[in-house]
């Protein structure tokens, strides 16, 4: 056999498998979002599934190199292809998934893409071993860099080209076709590697007569160093999207940095001096530790994101370069190395994505990750001498003090803190408002409601984005004259809109996060002091509305678009049709579009046009004395006379369309064309 003919096949199969691996991740995650309210935690939990499945894939690769069951491998490739076809055509009912989101994610992804993901994930370590057997050479660790380059390209291509141009159905179909090509390549290489593998043991003895076995302490670092890098990825992603810039798709940047670090560490290790990386790392940890200690103080977005991404790059480079330097000398241990490497990645994502929200009420993830990184640096540099030991021992102690300091700082002005899958909620109580106490519900840097506890009038006054002259305020004031109103609200927050309730009114809130409901009922008083009859429905609003008979809402406020995870399933043609089914004749749909980073107005204008509804955009100015913020709303109605009322007509304007923007449906949506390059003031 001419080995030169095999090399392009090996390289092509490894590259394609990695490309498909990271292409299927955002496709599958996007399919889950409508059932889980668009929560940002969906991606982090998906990452835990992907890392865990990758660990299983590496375990399978390790087993297969020891027990070459070729027929089994070919059978699994065929089964994976069949499941891929089922994913394109099939459907799973996840309408009850919001009650158990983590279980829902693991079950759905396991059924949809579990086996195909397993086969793709096992490709890189498996084919590297087979390459060694076919080419009679050592393990080509640079192919791991090629694998991550394919992953990086898929990650960049999805939001930039694939998502804006193709529906979810065609994305799944195209991915399935790509997987079919991969399965054919993998089957060919399996058959080609069959004969050389039979003599792999003797070949190994001839090539590596004196290679020592790897000690347990080094194997432990194979696990812990990738764990540190994975913790950095998850913690930095969570922190910058919650506390610095809640920008949709921002998670792509940290993941891209993570993959770049692997490519550089495995492809260009000689150009990355370990001593210089260690010095950079300690400087970055010290600088960002200071930033973390400034609780409730914001930094410019560009500076904050840049600093944290650079720290992530340095930390991941350090961990991955150190892991690469400790790689095994025996070819037979290569799959063990990748197995430990994947195990570390899975463990790191598990600690940050699953364990931390269960253990901590506040988001300490990044501070704890910095502390763990310092301990890993101490372990990795222990043999280099006392200067490094003293440096990293001191850094570890300082970062431990930082964790304690952040815990104390978070307690200040905090009336209540609770954390779950959907959010890290915090109720702050301050005395800065003149003559009154101010309570604010936050999730990271996003405020979900404020109430002024002063006079009776102040306590019952709608604040923040819900002022009397805001779009929703105008809708509630002029929709129904003086008759009782039926009001629906998607997104509870502090329950501020309940302040508009009058005797005889009926207000129905829809809230997916179960932790928000007791806070709105007990910590804030809007709901319990409202003169209206207030009910709260737990679960995803769209699923709940689909199950209910028509509620005959005079006003339906859709208020779920202020954070980084825009629930796009609430802004599709099908969603609008559902809202209209629940409207009374002449009813109004009020979309809250106050978002610094996403311009939702053109998408809603296009929705209104497609449904032949009248639409107007309303903006209201901030008023510090009343706790009111600048707010933007778009109102849709079939009742054109509503917009002709003098106070309404003078406050609104026609919404702006964007040429080339496609109408959003359940099968197609893309935020990229609507993301602002420069945040709105």
C-alpha positions in Angstrom: 0.0 0.0 0.0 1.3 3.5 -0.9 1.2 5.3 2.4 1.4 8.7 0.7 -2.2 8.1 -0.6 -3.4 7.6 3.0 -2.1 10.8 4.4 -4.7 13.1 2.7 -7.4 10.7 3.8 -6.3 10.8 7.4 -5.9 14.5 7.5 -9.2 15.1 5.6 -11.2 12.7 7.9 -9.8 14.4 11.1 -10.5 17.9 9.8 -14.0 17.0 8.6 -14.9 15.2 11.9 -13.8 18.3 13.9 -15.7 20.6 11.6 -18.9 18.6 11.9 -18.4 18.2 15.6 -18.4 21.9 16.3 -21.0 22.6 13.6 -23.6 20.3 15.2 -23.1 22.0 18.6 -24.7 25.3 17.9 -27.4 23.7 15.6 -28.5 21.3 18.4 -28.3 24.0 21.1 -30.4 26.4 19.0 -33.1 23.7 18.7 -33.2 23.4 22.5 -33.6 27.2 23.2 -37.3 27.5 22.5 -38.1 24.9 25.1 -35.9 26.4 27.8 -36.7 30.1 27.4 -33.6 31.2 25.5 -31.6 31.0 28.8 -27.8 31.7 28.4 -27.3 28.7 30.7 -28.5 26.4 27.9 -25.2 26.9 26.1 -23.1 26.2 29.2 -25.0 23.1 30.0 -24.8 21.9 26.4 -21.0 22.4 26.7 -21.0 20.1 29.7 -22.8 17.5 27.5 -20.4 17.9 24.7 -17.3 17.7 26.9 -18.7 14.6 28.7 -19.6 12.9 25.4 -16.2 13.8 24.1 -14.7 12.0 27.1 -16.8 8.9 26.2 -15.6 9.2 22.6 -11.9 9.2 23.7 -12.6 6.3 26.0 -14.1 4.4 23.1 -11.0 5.3 21.0 -8.7 4.1 23.7 -10.7 0.8 24.0 -10.8 0.3 20.2 -7.0 0.6 19.9 -6.6 -2.1 22.5 -9.4 -4.3 21.2 -9.7 -3.8 17.4 -13.3 -4.8 16.7 -13.5 -3.5 13.2 -17.0 -4.8 12.5 -18.3 -3.1 15.6 -16.8 0.2 14.5 -18.3 0.0 11.0 -21.6 -1.0 12.6 -21.5 2.1 14.9 -20.7 4.3 12.0 -23.8 3.0 10.1 -26.0 3.4 13.2 -24.7 6.9 13.8 -25.6 7.8 10.2 -29.1 6.4 10.6 -29.6 8.4 13.8 -28.4 11.5 12.0 -31.1 10.9 9.4 -33.7 10.5 12.2 -32.6 13.8 13.7 -33.3 15.5 10.4 -36.8 14.0 10.1 -37.7 13.3 13.7 -39.1 15.4 16.5 -39.1 15.1 20.3 -41.7 16.7 22.5 -39.8 18.9 25.0 -42.8 21.0 26.1 -42.3 20.1 29.7 -38.5 20.6 29.6 -38.4 23.9 31.4 -39.2 22.1 34.7 -36.0 20.0 34.5 -33.7 21.8 32.1 -30.5 20.0 32.7 -32.1 16.6 32.4 -34.0 17.8 29.3 -30.7 19.0 27.6 -28.9 15.7 28.3 -31.8 13.5 27.1 -32.5 15.5 24.0 -28.9 15.8 22.9 -28.3 12.2 23.7 -31.1 11.0 21.4 -30.5 13.6 18.7 -26.8 13.5 18.3 -25.3 11.3 21.0 -23.9 8.5 18.9 -22.9 10.7 15.9 -21.1 13.0 18.3 -19.4 10.0 19.9 -18.1 8.7 16.5 -16.9 12.2 15.5 -15.2 12.8 18.8 -13.3 9.5 18.7 -11.9 10.2 15.3 -8.9 12.4 16.1 -7.2 10.2 18.7 -8.2 7.0 16.9 -6.9 8.0 13.5 -3.7 9.4 15.0 -3.0 5.9 16.4 -3.9 4.3 13.0 -1.7 6.8 11.2 1.2 5.7 13.4 0.5 2.1 12.5 0.1 2.7 8.8 3.0 5.1 8.4 5.3 3.3 10.8 6.0 6.7 12.6 5.4 8.2 16.0 2.0 9.7 17.0 1.4 12.9 14.9 0.2 15.2 17.7 0.0 18.1 15.2 -3.1 16.4 13.8 -4.8 17.4 17.1 -4.1 21.0 16.1 -5.6 20.4 12.6 -8.6 18.9 14.4 -9.1 22.1 16.4 -8.5 24.3 13.4 -11.5 22.5 11.8 -13.5 23.2 15.0 -12.5 26.9 14.9 -13.6 27.3 11.3 -17.0 25.7 12.0 -17.5 27.9 15.0 -16.8 31.0 12.9 -18.8 29.8 9.9 -22.0 29.1 11.8 -23.0 32.6 13.0 -21.4 34.4 10.1 -22.7 32.4 7.1 -24.7 29.3 8.0 -27.2 30.6 10.5 -28.1 33.8 8.5 -28.6 31.9 5.2 -30.1 28.5 6.0 -33.1 27.3 8.0 -32.7 24.8 10.8 -34.0 22.0 8.7 -31.5 22.6 5.9 -28.7 23.0 8.5 -29.5 19.6 9.9 -29.8 18.1 6.4 -26.5 19.6 5.2 -24.8 18.4 8.4 -26.2 14.9 7.8 -24.8 14.9 4.3 -21.4 15.9 5.7 -21.6 13.1 8.2 -22.3 10.6 5.4 -19.1 11.8 3.7 -17.2 11.4 7.0 -18.7 7.9 7.6 -17.5 6.8 4.1 -14.0 8.2 4.8 -13.9 6.6 8.3 -15.0 3.3 6.9 -12.2 3.3 4.2 -9.6 4.2 6.8 -10.9 1.5 9.1 -10.4 -1.1 6.4 -6.9 0.3 5.5 -5.7 0.3 9.1 -7.0 -3.2 9.7 -3.8 -5.1 8.6 -1.1 -2.9 10.1 -3.0 -2.9 13.4 -2.6 -6.6 13.7 1.1 -6.1 14.1 0.9 -2.8 16.1 2.4 -4.4 19.2 5.6 -5.6 17.5 5.9 -2.3 15.7 5.7 -0.4 18.9 8.5 -2.5 20.5 10.7 -1.9 17.5 10.2 1.9 17.5 10.2 2.5 21.2 12.5 0.0 23.0 13.5 2.3 25.8 10.4 4.6 26.2 9.5 4.7 29.9 5.9 4.4 31.2 4.3 7.7 32.3 4.2 8.1 36.1 0.8 8.6 37.8 1.7 12.2 38.9 2.2 13.3 35.3 -1.0 11.5 34.2 -2.8 13.5 36.9 -1.6 16.7 35.3 -2.9 15.5 32.0 -6.3 15.6 33.7 -6.0 18.7 35.8 -4.4 21.1 33.3 -7.2 20.7 30.7 -9.7 20.9 33.6 -8.2 24.4 34.4 -8.5 25.5 30.8 -12.1 24.3 30.6 -13.0 26.0 33.9 -11.5 29.2 32.4 -13.6 28.9 29.3 -16.9 28.4 31.1 -16.3 30.9 33.9 -15.1 33.7 31.6 -18.0 33.1 29.2 -20.5 33.2 32.1 -18.9 36.3 33.6 -18.5 38.5 30.6 -22.0 37.7 29.3 -23.6 38.4 32.6 -21.5 41.2 34.1 -19.7 43.1 31.3 -21.7 42.9 28.0 -24.9 40.8 27.7 -24.3 40.4 24.0 -25.9 37.5 22.0 -23.4 35.2 20.4 -20.6 36.6 22.6 -20.0 33.0 23.8 -18.4 32.4 20.4 -15.3 34.6 21.3 -14.2 32.7 24.4 -14.7 29.3 22.7 -12.7 30.5 19.7 -9.9 31.7 22.1 -10.0 28.3 23.8 -9.6 26.4 20.4 -6.9 28.8 19.3 -4.9 28.0 22.4 -5.1 24.3 21.6 -4.0 24.9 18.0 -1.0 27.0 19.1 0.0 24.6 21.9 0.0 21.5 19.7 1.2 23.0 16.5 3.8 25.7 17.6 4.9 24.7 21.0 8.5 25.8 20.5 7.3 29.4 19.9 5.6 29.5 23.2 8.2 29.7 26.0 6.7 28.3 29.1 8.5 30.7 31.4 7.2 33.8 29.5 3.7 32.3 29.5 3.9 31.8 33.3 4.9 35.5 33.8 2.1 36.7 31.6 -0.4 34.5 33.4 0.5 35.8 36.9 0.2 39.5 35.6 -3.2 38.8 34.0 -4.5 37.0 37.1 -3.4 39.9 39.3 -5.0 42.5 37.0 -8.3 40.8 36.6 -8.4 39.8 40.3 -8.4 43.6 41.0 -11.2 44.1 38.5 -13.2 41.3 40.2 -12.8 42.9 43.6 -14.6 46.1 42.4 -18.1 44.8 43.0 -20.9 46.7 41.3 -18.3 48.9 39.4 -18.5 48.6 35.6 -15.6 49.0 33.1 -15.9 50.0 29.4 -17.1 47.1 27.4 -14.3 47.0 25.0 -11.7 47.1 27.8 -13.5 44.5 29.9 -14.0 42.0 27.1 -10.5 42.4 25.7 -8.9 41.9 29.1 -10.8 38.8 30.0 -10.3 37.2 26.6 -6.6 37.9 26.7 -6.4 36.4 30.2 -8.4 33.4 28.9 -5.9 33.0 26.0 -2.9 33.2 28.3 -4.4 30.8 30.9 -5.5 28.2 28.3 -2.2 28.5 26.5 -0.3 27.9 29.8 -2.5 24.9 30.6 -2.4 23.4 27.1 1.3 24.0 26.6 2.1 22.4 29.9 -0.1 19.4 29.1 1.6 19.1 25.7 5.0 19.2 27.3 4.0 16.3 29.5 2.7 14.2 26.6 3.6 10.5 26.8 6.8 9.1 25.1 5.1 5.8 24.3 2.8 5.8 21.2 0.7 3.2 23.0 -0.2 5.8 25.6 -1.4 8.4 23.2 -5.1 7.5 23.5 -4.6 7.5 27.3 -3.3 11.0 27.0 -6.3 12.2 25.0 -8.6 10.3 27.4 -7.2 12.3 30.4 -7.3 15.5 28.3 -11.0 15.0 27.5 -11.7 14.0 31.1 -10.2 17.3 32.3 -12.3 19.2 29.9 -15.5 17.4 31.0 -14.6 17.9 34.7 -14.0 21.6 34.3 -17.2 22.3 32.5 -19.1 20.1 35.0 -17.7 22.1 38.0 -18.6 25.5 36.5 -21.8 24.6 34.6 -23.5 22.2 37.0 -21.9 22.1 40.4 -21.3 25.8 40.9 -24.9 27.0 40.5 -26.0 24.3 42.9 -23.4 25.2 45.6 -23.1 29.0 45.3 -25.8 31.6 45.6 -23.6 34.2 44.1 -21.5 33.8 40.9 -18.0 33.1 42.4 -17.1 31.0 39.4 -14.4 33.2 38.0 -12.7 34.0 41.3 -12.6 30.3 42.2 -11.3 29.5 38.7 -8.5 32.0 39.1 -7.6 30.3 42.4 -7.6 26.9 40.8 -5.4 28.2 37.9 -2.8 29.4 40.4 -2.7 26.1 42.1 -2.3 24.3 38.8 0.5 26.6 37.8 2.2 25.9 41.2 1.9 22.1 40.5 3.1 22.4 36.8 6.1 24.6 37.7 7.1 22.9 41.0 10.1 21.2 39.5 11.5 24.4 38.1 12.8 25.7 41.4 11.9 27.8 44.5 11.3 31.1 42.7 8.3 29.7 40.8 7.1 27.9 43.9 7.2 31.1 46.0 5.5 33.1 43.2 2.6 30.7 42.7 2.2 30.0 46.4 1.8 33.7 47.0 -0.5 34.1 44.0 -2.7 31.2 45.3 -3.0 32.8 48.7 -3.9 36.2 47.2 -6.6 34.6 45.0 -8.0 32.7 48.0 -8.2 36.0 49.8 -9.9 37.5 46.7 -12.6 34.8 46.9 -13.3 35.6 50.5 -13.3 39.3 49.8 -15.8 38.9 46.9 -18.1 36.9 49.2 -18.0 39.7 51.8 -18.5 42.4 49.2 -21.5 40.6 47.6 -23.2 40.5 51.1 -23.2 44.3 51.2 -26.6 45.8 50.2 -27.8 42.3 49.3 -31.2 41.5 50.7 -31.5 38.2 48.9 -29.5 36.0 46.5 -30.6 32.8 44.7 -29.1 31.0 41.8 -30.4 28.3 39.5 -30.2 27.1 35.9 -31.8 30.3 34.6 -30.1 33.1 36.5 -28.0 34.3 39.4 -30.6 36.6 41.0 -29.7 39.2 43.5 -32.0 41.7 45.3 -30.0 44.8 46.2 -31.3 47.3 48.8 -29.8 50.7 48.9 -30.5 54.0 50.6 -29.3 56.3 47.8 -32.7 57.4 46.6 -33.8 60.7 48.3 -35.9 59.9 51.4 -36.6 56.3 50.4 -35.2 52.8 50.2 -34.5 51.3 46.7 -34.8 47.6 46.0 -33.5 46.3 42.6 -33.7 42.8 41.2 -30.6 42.0 39.0 -29.1 39.1 37.1 -25.5 40.1 36.6 -25.6 43.6 35.1 -29.2 43.3 33.9 -31.9 44.9 36.0 -35.2 43.2 36.1 -37.1 45.7 38.2 -36.8 48.4 40.8 -39.2 49.5 43.5 -39.0 52.7 45.7 -40.0 52.1 49.3 -40.8 55.6 50.4 -44.3 57.1 50.5 -47.3 55.1 49.6 -47.4 56.8 46.2 -43.7 56.0 45.5 -44.1 52.4 46.4 -47.0 51.9 44.0 -45.4 53.9 41.1 -44.2 51.9 38.1 -40.5 52.6 37.6 -37.6 51.7 35.2 -38.9 50.8 31.7 -42.6 50.9 32.6 -43.3 54.6 33.2 -46.6 56.2 32.4 -45.2 57.7 29.2 -43.5 54.5 28.0 -44.9 52.5 25.2 -46.5 49.9 27.5 -47.7 52.7 29.8 -49.5 54.4 26.9 -51.0 51.1 25.8 -52.4 50.4 29.2 -53.7 54.0 29.6 -55.5 54.3 26.3 -56.4 50.8 25.3 -59.7 50.4 27.0 -61.1 53.8 28.2 -62.4 53.1 31.7 -63.6 49.5 31.4 -61.8 46.6 33.2 -58.8 45.3 31.3 -57.3 41.9 30.6 -53.5 42.2 30.6 -50.9 39.5 29.8 -47.2 39.9 30.5 -44.4 37.6 29.3 -41.6 38.1 31.9 -42.4 38.7 35.5 -39.3 40.4 36.9 -40.2 42.4 40.0 -43.8 42.5 38.8 -43.8 46.2 38.0 -46.6 46.2 35.5 -49.0 45.0 38.3 -48.8 48.6 39.5 -51.2 49.5 36.7 -53.9 47.2 38.0 -57.2 48.7 38.7 -60.3 47.2 40.4 -61.8 44.7 37.9 -58.6 44.3 35.9 -57.1 40.9 35.3 -53.3 40.6 34.9 -51.6 37.3 34.0 -47.8 36.9 34.1 -45.8 34.2 32.4 -42.4 33.4 34.0 -40.0 30.6 33.1 -37.7 31.0 36.1 -39.3 29.5 39.3 -37.0 31.5 41.5 -38.4 34.8 40.3 -41.9 34.1 41.4 -41.4 34.1 45.2 -39.2 37.2 44.9 -41.9 39.1 43.1 -44.5 38.0 45.5 -42.6 38.6 48.8 -39.6 40.9 48.3 -41.4 43.4 46.1 -45.0 44.6 46.7 -46.2 45.3 43.2 -48.0 42.0 42.8 -49.5 41.7 46.2 -50.7 45.3 46.5 -52.1 45.4 43.0 -55.8 46.2 42.8 -56.2 43.8 39.9 -56.6 40.1 40.0 -53.1 38.8 39.5 -52.1 35.3 38.4 -48.7 33.9 37.6 -48.1 31.0 35.2 -44.8 29.2 35.6 -43.1 27.9 32.5 -42.1 29.1 29.0 -44.7 31.6 27.9 -45.1 30.3 24.4 -45.7 26.7 25.5 -48.1 27.9 28.2 -50.0 30.1 25.8 -50.3 27.2 23.3 -52.0 25.1 25.9 -54.5 27.7 27.0 -57.7 28.8 25.5 -57.9 32.4 24.3 -57.3 34.8 27.2 -58.8 37.8 25.3 -56.0 40.1 26.4 -56.5 43.8 25.7 -52.7 44.3 26.1 -50.0 41.6 25.9 -46.6 42.8 27.0 -43.7 40.7 25.7 -40.8 41.7 27.9 -37.9 39.2 27.7 -35.3 40.7 25.4 -33.0 42.8 27.7 -30.2 40.2 28.3 -27.7 38.3 26.2 -29.9 35.3 25.5 -32.7 36.7 23.3 -35.5 34.1 23.2 -36.0 34.3 19.4 -38.9 31.8 19.6 -41.0 34.7 21.0 -40.3 36.8 17.9 -41.3 34.5 15.0 -44.3 34.4 12.7 -45.7 31.4 14.6 -45.3 33.2 17.9 -47.1 36.3 16.6 -50.0 34.2 15.4 -50.2 32.6 18.9 -50.3 36.1 20.5 -53.1 37.2 18.2 -55.1 34.2 19.1 -55.0 35.4 22.7 -55.9 39.0 21.9 -59.3 40.6 22.4 -60.7 42.4 19.3 -58.5 45.6 18.9 -56.0 44.2 21.4 -52.4 45.5 21.5 -49.1 43.5 21.6 -46.3 45.6 23.3 -42.7 44.4 22.6 -40.1 45.8 24.9 -36.9 46.4 22.8 -34.7 48.3 25.2 -31.4 46.5 24.5 -27.9 48.1 24.2 -26.6 45.4 21.9 -29.5 44.3 19.7 -31.7 46.4 17.5 -34.9 44.4 17.4 -37.1 47.1 15.9 -36.6 46.0 12.2 -37.4 42.4 13.0 -40.7 43.3 14.8 -41.6 45.8 12.0 -41.2 43.0 9.5 -43.4 40.7 11.6 -46.1 43.4 11.8 -45.9 43.9 8.0 -46.3 40.1 7.4 -49.3 39.9 9.6 -50.8 43.2 8.2 -50.9 44.8 11.6 -50.4 48.5 12.5 -47.1 49.2 14.3 -45.5 52.2 16.0 -42.3 52.7 18.0 -42.3 54.6 21.3 -39.4 56.0 23.3 -39.6 57.6 26.7 -36.9 59.6 28.5 -35.2 58.8 31.8 -36.4 60.5 35.0 -34.0 60.0 37.9 -36.4 61.5 40.4 -39.0 58.9 39.6 -36.6 56.0 39.0 -37.5 55.8 35.3 -35.1 54.7 32.6 -35.0 55.4 28.9 -37.3 52.8 27.3 -38.1 51.6 23.8 -41.3 49.8 22.9 -43.0 48.7 19.7 -46.8 48.4 19.8 -48.7 46.2 17.3 -52.5 46.2 16.8 -55.2 45.6 14.3 -57.0 48.7 15.7 -55.6 51.7 13.7 -57.8 54.1 15.7 -55.6 53.4 18.8 -52.6 55.1 17.1 -54.8 58.1 16.1 -55.4 59.2 19.7 -53.6 62.5 20.2 -51.4 61.5 23.1 -50.4 58.2 21.4 -49.9 59.7 17.9 -47.6 62.5 19.3 -45.4 60.1 21.2 -44.8 57.4 18.5 -43.3 57.1 15.0 -43.3 54.4 12.3 -40.8 51.6 13.0 -37.7 51.4 10.8 -37.3 48.5 8.4 -33.9 47.1 7.4 -33.4 46.1 3.7 -32.5 42.4 3.2 -33.7 41.3 6.6 -35.5 37.9 6.5 -38.7 37.2 8.3 -38.1 35.1 11.4 -39.9 31.8 11.7 -39.5 28.8 14.0 -37.2 27.3 11.4 -35.2 30.4 10.7 -33.8 33.2 12.8 -30.5 35.1 13.0 -29.5 37.9 15.4 -26.2 38.7 13.7 -27.7 41.3 11.3 -29.2 43.1 14.2 -26.3 43.2 16.6 -25.0 46.8 17.1 -21.3 47.4 16.6 -21.4 50.2 19.1 -23.8 49.8 22.1 -26.8 52.1 22.3 -26.6 54.7 25.1 
